[in-house]
């Protein structure tokens, strides 16, 4: 009778158990990883909104913005519009956002969804709000000032 103590390698049952344990671990870890990636994308969008507001405030403090009166300007932008404008020569009543985007290196791109639009509401006093989505303004999700709605409104895709 030959002993099995000298046999080398793994049995099929041991291999199946290891694969099953790995599958369970991946099933537990994968959703957490995707939530982490989504949270980091949201953080980038929030940071871009704060940067827009900061750049606007800097330009407002250092440049003449008499072209913007007391009324609100509402502009909606996405990355497809970035190639359409020359920021240095474009002149309109809402030239400030063009200057902001020029300082930022172009129109910001949403990391949550590159097809989303940034909607900026501003006047001579500063940026009042920045929204992000492809929906009409009254259904958009607010980025700035950050009230947490960006995390509540289901930006899971």
Secondary structure, DSSP 8 states (H G I E B T S, - for coil): ---STT--S--HHHHHHHHHHHHHHHHHHHHHHHHHHHHHHHHHHHHHHHHHHHHHHHHHHHS--TTS-SS-EEEEE-GGGGGG--TTT--STTHHHHHHHHHHTSS---SS-TT-EEEEEEETTEEEEEEEESS-GGG-EEEES--SHHHHS----
